[in-house]
Amino acid sequence: MQQHDEPTERVSRRGFLRGAGASLAAGGVVGAIQSDKAGTATVEPALQNAADVVALSFVLNGKPVAVKVRTGFTLLETLRDHLDHTGAKLVCDYGACGACTVLLDGVAVNSCLVLAVECQGRKVETIEGLAVDGKLHPVQEAFIAEDARQCGFCTPGMIMSCKSLLDRKAAPTHQETAEALAGNICRCGTYFNIQRAVDRAAKAKAGGR
């Protein structure tokens, strides 16, 4: 029987992103950045190397930020390593667990799969931006009240997905909640508690909180 040798090297998701970053940056992403007259990006069309550095500016939790990163860096790496926003967690690193979920222009995304250069001129919201003047967001309060955050590692991403849902649906059904959170994994299995937390937060928001 003929035997096939296993490959000795595998391309990691991060390695693929960094390798693909150059082509993305040299293509549509770069074009979008250059067309944004309000931004500060300095990417050139001839950019060839994913290790090249680009200056980006975007709105983070309501405040403008400017940062220089390599074109292959993900939004998650930029938030954690460059902007000291560590609420979004690095867990699976390939978009399967949801622990790194943030909002990009109001839409829940896996920040480990979004290149930082894609965020030029856009709005990013993380768990750090939910509390206002020391007052927790209704979703955060509901997670505490319903004990929906046991080990807490998935909680930031889970809360951001819940916020995105409630921003779109004032009173989501249980099926809509399940679909919205399908990309967020809780190893502690607190899904029923999370469902109750969403229901509680929806009622709190309806009451003007």
Phi and psi restraints in degrees (value plus and minus 20) as a CYANA .aco file:
   2 GLN   PHI     -95.3   -55.3
   2 GLN   PSI     113.0   153.0
   3 GLN   PHI    -126.0   -86.0
   3 GLN   PSI     124.3   164.3
   4 HIS   PHI    -131.3   -91.3
   4 HIS   PSI     106.3   146.3
   5 ASP   PHI     -89.0   -49.0
   5 ASP   PSI     120.2   160.2
   6 GLU   PHI     -91.6   -51.6
   6 GLU   PSI     124.3   164.3
   7 PRO   PHI     -82.2   -42.2
   7 PRO   PSI     121.2   161.2
   8 THR   PHI    -103.6   -63.6
   8 THR   PSI     -38.3     1.7
   9 GLU   PHI    -152.0  -112.0
   9 GLU   PSI     125.1   165.1
  10 ARG   PHI    -144.8  -104.8
  10 ARG   PSI     123.9   163.9
  11 VAL   PHI    -106.7   -66.7
  11 VAL   PSI     100.5   140.5
  12 SER   PHI     -95.2   -55.2
  12 SER   PSI     141.8   181.8
  13 ARG   PHI     -80.8   -40.8
  13 ARG   PSI     -61.1   -21.1
  14 ARG   PHI     -87.5   -47.5
  14 ARG   PSI     -59.9   -19.9
  15 GLY   PHI     -83.5   -43.5
  15 GLY   PSI     -60.1   -20.1
  16 PHE   PHI     -83.2   -43.2
  16 PHE   PSI     -64.2   -24.2
  17 LEU   PHI     -81.1   -41.1
  17 LEU   PSI     -62.2   -22.2
  18 ARG   PHI     -88.5   -48.5
  18 ARG   PSI     -55.3   -15.3
  19 GLY   PHI     -90.4   -50.4
  19 GLY   PSI     -57.1   -17.1
  20 ALA   PHI     -99.9   -59.9
  20 ALA   PSI     -36.4     3.6
  21 GLY   PHI     -78.4   -38.4
  21 GLY   PSI     -56.9   -16.9
  22 ALA   PHI     -84.0   -44.0
  22 ALA   PSI     -65.2   -25.2
  23 SER   PHI     -87.4   -47.4
  23 SER   PSI     -57.7   -17.7
  24 LEU   PHI     -84.9   -44.9
  24 LEU   PSI     -65.7   -25.7
  25 ALA   PHI     -85.3   -45.3
  25 ALA   PSI     -55.9   -15.9
  26 ALA   PHI     -98.5   -58.5
  26 ALA   PSI     -31.9     8.1
  27 GLY   PHI    -125.2   -85.2
  27 GLY   PSI    -143.7  -103.7
  28 GLY   PHI     -84.5   -44.5
  28 GLY   PSI     -56.4   -16.4
  29 VAL   PHI     -82.4   -42.4
  29 VAL   PSI     -65.2   -25.2
  30 VAL   PHI     -82.7   -42.7
  30 VAL   PSI     -62.2   -22.2
  31 GLY   PHI     -79.2   -39.2
  31 GLY   PSI     -61.2   -21.2
  32 ALA   PHI     -86.0   -46.0
  32 ALA   PSI     -60.1   -20.1
  33 ILE   PHI     -85.0   -45.0
  33 ILE   PSI     -65.0   -25.0
  34 GLN   PHI     -86.9   -46.9
  34 GLN   PSI     -47.7    -7.7
  35 SER   PHI    -100.8   -60.8
  35 SER   PSI     -31.6     8.4
  36 ASP   PHI    -105.1   -65.1
  36 ASP   PSI      76.8   116.8
  37 LYS   PHI     -88.7   -48.7
  37 LYS   PSI     -41.8    -1.8
  38 ALA   PHI    -102.0   -62.0
  38 ALA   PSI     -33.5     6.5
  39 GLY   PHI    -106.2   -66.2
  39 GLY   PSI     158.6   198.6
  40 THR   PHI    -139.3   -99.3
  40 THR   PSI      -8.9    31.1
  41 ALA   PHI     -84.5   -44.5
  41 ALA   PSI     127.6   167.6
  42 THR   PHI    -145.0  -105.0
  42 THR   PSI       5.5    45.5
  43 VAL   PHI     -87.6   -47.6
  43 VAL   PSI     117.4   157.4
  44 GLU   PHI    -124.2   -84.2
  44 GLU   PSI     129.4   169.4
  45 PRO   PHI     -79.2   -39.2
  45 PRO   PSI     -46.8    -6.8
  46 ALA   PHI    -103.4   -63.4
  46 ALA   PSI     -15.1    24.9
  47 LEU   PHI     -76.1   -36.1
  47 LEU   PSI     108.3   148.3
  48 GLN   PHI    -142.0  -102.0
  48 GLN   PSI     -40.7    -0.7
  49 ASN   PHI    -133.0   -93.0
  49 ASN   PSI     107.8   147.8
  50 ALA   PHI     -87.8   -47.8
  50 ALA   PSI     -29.1    10.9
  51 ALA   PHI    -110.1   -70.1
  51 ALA   PSI     -26.3    13.7
  52 ASP   PHI     -84.0   -44.0
  52 ASP   PSI     131.6   171.6
  53 VAL   PHI    -120.7   -80.7
  53 VAL   PSI     119.4   159.4
  54 VAL   PHI    -149.7  -109.7
  54 VAL   PSI     124.2   164.2
  55 ALA   PHI    -113.1   -73.1
  55 ALA   PSI     104.4   144.4
  56 LEU   PHI    -139.4   -99.4
  56 LEU   PSI     135.2   175.2
  57 SER   PHI    -160.2  -120.2
  57 SER   PSI     116.0   156.0
  58 PHE   PHI    -174.1  -134.1
  58 PHE   PSI     154.2   194.2
  59 VAL   PHI    -118.3   -78.3
  59 VAL   PSI     100.3   140.3
  60 LEU   PHI    -134.4   -94.4
  60 LEU   PSI      93.2   133.2
  61 ASN   PHI      32.8    72.8
  61 ASN   PSI      22.3    62.3
  62 GLY   PHI      67.2   107.2
  62 GLY   PSI     -21.9    18.1
  63 LYS   PHI    -143.2  -103.2
  63 LYS   PSI     117.1   157.1
  64 PRO   PHI     -89.7   -49.7
  64 PRO   PSI     118.0   158.0
  65 VAL   PHI    -150.6  -110.6
  65 VAL   PSI     132.7   172.7
  66 ALA   PHI    -148.9  -108.9
  66 ALA   PSI     116.9   156.9
  67 VAL   PHI    -171.1  -131.1
  67 VAL   PSI     128.5   168.5
  68 LYS   PHI    -130.3   -90.3
  68 LYS   PSI     103.4   143.4
  69 VAL   PHI    -158.2  -118.2
  69 VAL   PSI     143.6   183.6
  70 ARG   PHI     -92.3   -52.3
  70 ARG   PSI     128.9   168.9
  71 THR   PHI     -84.0   -44.0
  71 THR   PSI     -40.9    -0.9
  72 GLY   PHI    -109.8   -69.8
  72 GLY   PSI     -20.2    19.8
  73 PHE   PHI     -93.3   -53.3
  73 PHE   PSI     121.8   161.8
  74 THR   PHI    -104.0   -64.0
  74 THR   PSI     145.2   185.2
  75 LEU   PHI     -81.4   -41.4
  75 LEU   PSI     -58.6   -18.6
  76 LEU   PHI     -81.0   -41.0
  76 LEU   PSI     -66.7   -26.7
  77 GLU   PHI     -80.7   -40.7
  77 GLU   PSI     -60.3   -20.3
  78 THR   PHI     -85.1   -45.1
  78 THR   PSI     -64.8   -24.8
  79 LEU   PHI     -83.0   -43.0
  79 LEU   PSI     -67.2   -27.2
  80 ARG   PHI     -98.4   -58.4
  80 ARG   PSI     -65.0   -25.0
  81 ASP   PHI    -110.7   -70.7
  81 ASP   PSI     -42.4    -2.4
  82 HIS   PHI    -135.2   -95.2
  82 HIS   PSI     -47.3    -7.3
  83 LEU   PHI    -136.8   -96.8
  83 LEU   PSI     -15.8    24.2
  84 ASP   PHI      37.1    77.1
  84 ASP   PSI      14.4    54.4
  85 HIS   PHI    -128.3   -88.3
  85 HIS   PSI      76.6   116.6
  86 THR   PHI    -124.2   -84.2
  86 THR   PSI      -9.5    30.5
  87 GLY   PHI     -82.3   -42.3
  87 GLY   PSI     -65.1   -25.1
  88 ALA   PHI     -88.3   -48.3
  88 ALA   PSI     106.9   146.9
  89 LYS   PHI    -119.0   -79.0
  89 LYS   PSI     124.0   164.0
  90 LEU   PHI    -111.6   -71.6
  90 LEU   PSI      88.3   128.3
  91 VAL   PHI    -142.0  -102.0
  91 VAL   PSI    -103.8   -63.8
  92 CYS   PHI     -97.6   -57.6
  92 CYS   PSI     -52.5   -12.5
  93 ASP   PHI      49.3    89.3
  93 ASP   PSI      -2.3    37.7
  94 TYR   PHI    -165.9  -125.9
  94 TYR   PSI       9.1    49.1
  95 GLY   PHI      57.1    97.1
  95 GLY   PSI       1.6    41.6
  96 ALA   PHI    -123.1   -83.1
  96 ALA   PSI     -36.4     3.6
  97 CYS   PHI    -132.9   -92.9
  97 CYS   PSI     -46.1    -6.1
  98 GLY   PHI      63.6   103.6
  98 GLY   PSI     -18.5    21.5
  99 ALA   PHI     -87.6   -47.6
  99 ALA   PSI     -38.0     2.0
 100 CYS   PHI    -120.5   -80.5
 100 CYS   PSI      -5.6    34.4
 101 THR   PHI     -82.6   -42.6
 101 THR   PSI     110.6   150.6
 102 VAL   PHI    -153.8  -113.8
 102 VAL   PSI     154.5   194.5
 103 LEU   PHI    -124.0   -84.0
 103 LEU   PSI     110.5   150.5
 104 LEU   PHI    -137.9   -97.9
 104 LEU   PSI      90.3   130.3
 105 ASP   PHI      33.2    73.2
 105 ASP   PSI      19.4    59.4
 106 GLY   PHI      65.2   105.2
 106 GLY   PSI     -24.7    15.3
 107 VAL   PHI    -124.8   -84.8
 107 VAL   PSI     112.9   152.9
 108 ALA   PHI     -89.2   -49.2
 108 ALA   PSI     107.1   147.1
 109 VAL   PHI    -155.7  -115.7
 109 VAL   PSI     135.9   175.9
 110 ASN   PHI    -102.9   -62.9
 110 ASN   PSI      90.2   130.2
 111 SER   PHI     -89.5   -49.5
 111 SER   PSI     -33.9     6.1
 112 CYS   PHI     -96.3   -56.3
 112 CYS   PSI     -32.6     7.4
 113 LEU   PHI    -128.7   -88.7
 113 LEU   PSI     -22.5    17.5
 114 VAL   PHI    -122.6   -82.6
 114 VAL   PSI     104.3   144.3
 115 LEU   PHI     -91.5   -51.5
 115 LEU   PSI     121.6   161.6
 116 ALA   PHI     -77.4   -37.4
 116 ALA   PSI     -56.2   -16.2
 117 VAL   PHI     -85.0   -45.0
 117 VAL   PSI     -38.9     1.1
 118 GLU   PHI     -94.6   -54.6
 118 GLU   PSI     -31.5     8.5
 119 CYS   PHI    -116.2   -76.2
 119 CYS   PSI     -18.6    21.4
 120 GLN   PHI     -72.5   -32.5
 120 GLN   PSI     103.7   143.7
 121 GLY   PHI      52.9    92.9
 121 GLY   PSI     -11.4    28.6
 122 ARG   PHI    -126.7   -86.7
 122 ARG   PSI     158.6   198.6
 123 LYS   PHI    -128.5   -88.5
 123 LYS   PSI     105.8   145.8
 124 VAL   PHI    -137.1   -97.1
 124 VAL   PSI     113.0   153.0
 125 GLU   PHI    -146.3  -106.3
 125 GLU   PSI     111.1   151.1
 126 THR   PHI    -141.9  -101.9
 126 THR   PSI     154.9   194.9
 127 ILE   PHI     -78.6   -38.6
 127 ILE   PSI     -49.1    -9.1
 128 GLU   PHI     -85.6   -45.6
 128 GLU   PSI     -39.9     0.1
 129 GLY   PHI    -115.9   -75.9
 129 GLY   PSI     -17.4    22.6
 130 LEU   PHI     -98.8   -58.8
 130 LEU   PSI     -63.1   -23.1
 131 ALA   PHI     -91.4   -51.4
 131 ALA   PSI     119.2   159.2
 132 VAL   PHI    -141.0  -101.0
 132 VAL   PSI     100.6   140.6
 133 ASP   PHI      32.7    72.7
 133 ASP   PSI      20.4    60.4
 134 GLY   PHI      61.8   101.8
 134 GLY   PSI     -22.4    17.6
 135 LYS   PHI    -116.3   -76.3
 135 LYS   PSI     101.7   141.7
 136 LEU   PHI     -86.5   -46.5
 136 LEU   PSI     131.5   171.5
 137 HIS   PHI     -88.0   -48.0
 137 HIS   PSI     130.5   170.5
 138 PRO   PHI     -72.8   -32.8
 138 PRO   PSI     -55.1   -15.1
 139 VAL   PHI     -87.1   -47.1
 139 VAL   PSI     -60.8   -20.8
 140 GLN   PHI     -83.6   -43.6
 140 GLN   PSI     -64.4   -24.4
 141 GLU   PHI     -82.3   -42.3
 141 GLU   PSI     -59.5   -19.5
 142 ALA   PHI     -87.1   -47.1
 142 ALA   PSI     -57.6   -17.6
 143 PHE   PHI     -83.0   -43.0
 143 PHE   PSI     -58.1   -18.1
 144 ILE   PHI     -88.6   -48.6
 144 ILE   PSI     -66.7   -26.7
 145 ALA   PHI     -83.5   -43.5
 145 ALA   PSI     -54.9   -14.9
 146 GLU   PHI    -117.7   -77.7
 146 GLU   PSI     -11.9    28.1
 147 ASP   PHI      31.6    71.6
 147 ASP   PSI      31.7    71.7
 148 ALA   PHI    -118.9   -78.9
 148 ALA   PSI      -2.5    37.5
 149 ARG   PHI    -160.6  -120.6
 149 ARG   PSI      50.7    90.7
 150 GLN   PHI     -82.5   -42.5
 150 GLN   PSI     -99.5   -59.5
 151 CYS   PHI     -95.3   -55.3
 151 CYS   PSI     -44.7    -4.7
 152 GLY   PHI      67.6   107.6
 152 GLY   PSI     -25.1    14.9
 153 PHE   PHI     -92.3   -52.3
 153 PHE   PSI     -55.9   -15.9
 154 CYS   PHI    -104.9   -64.9
 154 CYS   PSI     -32.0     8.0
 155 THR   PHI     -79.3   -39.3
 155 THR   PSI     -66.3   -26.3
 156 PRO   PHI     -76.9   -36.9
 156 PRO   PSI     -66.3   -26.3
 157 GLY   PHI     -86.1   -46.1
 157 GLY   PSI     -59.0   -19.0
 158 MET   PHI     -83.5   -43.5
 158 MET   PSI     -63.5   -23.5
 159 ILE   PHI     -84.4   -44.4
 159 ILE   PSI     -60.0   -20.0
 160 MET   PHI     -86.1   -46.1
 160 MET   PSI     -57.3   -17.3
 161 SER   PHI     -85.9   -45.9
 161 SER   PSI     -59.5   -19.5
 162 CYS   PHI     -84.9   -44.9
 162 CYS   PSI     -61.4   -21.4
 163 LYS   PHI     -82.6   -42.6
 163 LYS   PSI     -64.7   -24.7
 164 SER   PHI     -78.4   -38.4
 164 SER   PSI     -62.0   -22.0
 165 LEU   PHI     -81.1   -41.1
 165 LEU   PSI     -70.1   -30.1
 166 LEU   PHI     -90.6   -50.6
 166 LEU   PSI     -42.7    -2.7
 167 ASP   PHI     -89.7   -49.7
 167 ASP   PSI     -47.4    -7.4
 168 ARG   PHI    -113.7   -73.7
 168 ARG   PSI     -55.7   -15.7
 169 LYS   PHI    -147.0  -107.0
 169 LYS   PSI      98.3   138.3
 170 ALA   PHI     -87.6   -47.6
 170 ALA   PSI     -56.1   -16.1
 171 ALA   PHI    -159.0  -119.0
 171 ALA   PSI      55.6    95.6
 172 PRO   PHI     -86.6   -46.6
 172 PRO   PSI     126.2   166.2
 173 THR   PHI     -93.8   -53.8
 173 THR   PSI     148.0   188.0
 174 HIS   PHI     -83.4   -43.4
 174 HIS   PSI     -54.9   -14.9
 175 GLN   PHI     -86.6   -46.6
 175 GLN   PSI     -61.5   -21.5
 176 GLU   PHI     -85.1   -45.1
 176 GLU   PSI     -57.7   -17.7
 177 THR   PHI     -85.4   -45.4
 177 THR   PSI     -63.7   -23.7
 178 ALA   PHI     -81.3   -41.3
 178 ALA   PSI     -60.7   -20.7
 179 GLU   PHI     -88.6   -48.6
 179 GLU   PSI     -60.2   -20.2
 180 ALA   PHI     -86.8   -46.8
 180 ALA   PSI     -49.4    -9.4
 181 LEU   PHI    -122.4   -82.4
 181 LEU   PSI      -8.0    32.0
 182 ALA   PHI     -81.6   -41.6
 182 ALA   PSI     -46.5    -6.5
 183 GLY   PHI    -110.6   -70.6
 183 GLY   PSI     -17.3    22.7
 184 ASN   PHI    -130.1   -90.1
 184 ASN   PSI     100.1   140.1
 185 ILE   PHI    -121.8   -81.8
 185 ILE   PSI     112.7   152.7
 186 CYS   PHI    -134.7   -94.7
 186 CYS   PSI      88.1   128.1
 187 ARG   PHI     -87.8   -47.8
 187 ARG   PSI     -42.7    -2.7
 188 CYS   PHI     -99.5   -59.5
 188 CYS   PSI     -34.0     6.0
 189 GLY   PHI      55.4    95.4
 189 GLY   PSI      16.9    56.9
 190 THR   PHI    -112.0   -72.0
 190 THR   PSI      12.3    52.3
 191 TYR   PHI     -81.6   -41.6
 191 TYR   PSI     -59.0   -19.0
 192 PHE   PHI     -85.9   -45.9
 192 PHE   PSI     -59.6   -19.6
 193 ASN   PHI     -85.1   -45.1
 193 ASN   PSI     -58.6   -18.6
 194 ILE   PHI     -85.5   -45.5
 194 ILE   PSI     -60.6   -20.6
 195 GLN   PHI     -79.9   -39.9
 195 GLN   PSI     -64.1   -24.1
 196 ARG   PHI     -84.6   -44.6
 196 ARG   PSI     -55.5   -15.5
 197 ALA   PHI     -84.8   -44.8
 197 ALA   PSI     -59.9   -19.9
 198 VAL   PHI     -84.5   -44.5
 198 VAL   PSI     -62.9   -22.9
 199 ASP   PHI     -81.0   -41.0
 199 ASP   PSI     -63.7   -23.7
 200 ARG   PHI     -84.3   -44.3
 200 ARG   PSI     -64.8   -24.8
 201 ALA   PHI     -84.3   -44.3
 201 ALA   PSI     -57.5   -17.5
 202 ALA   PHI     -81.8   -41.8
 202 ALA   PSI     -62.9   -22.9
 203 LYS   PHI     -86.2   -46.2
 203 LYS   PSI     -59.3   -19.3
 204 ALA   PHI     -84.9   -44.9
 204 ALA   PSI     -62.4   -22.4
 205 LYS   PHI     -87.1   -47.1
 205 LYS   PSI     -56.1   -16.1
 206 ALA   PHI     -85.5   -45.5
 206 ALA   PSI     -47.8    -7.8
 207 GLY   PHI    -106.4   -66.4
 207 GLY   PSI     -12.3    27.7
 208 GLY   PHI      72.9   112.9
 208 GLY   PSI      -7.0    33.0
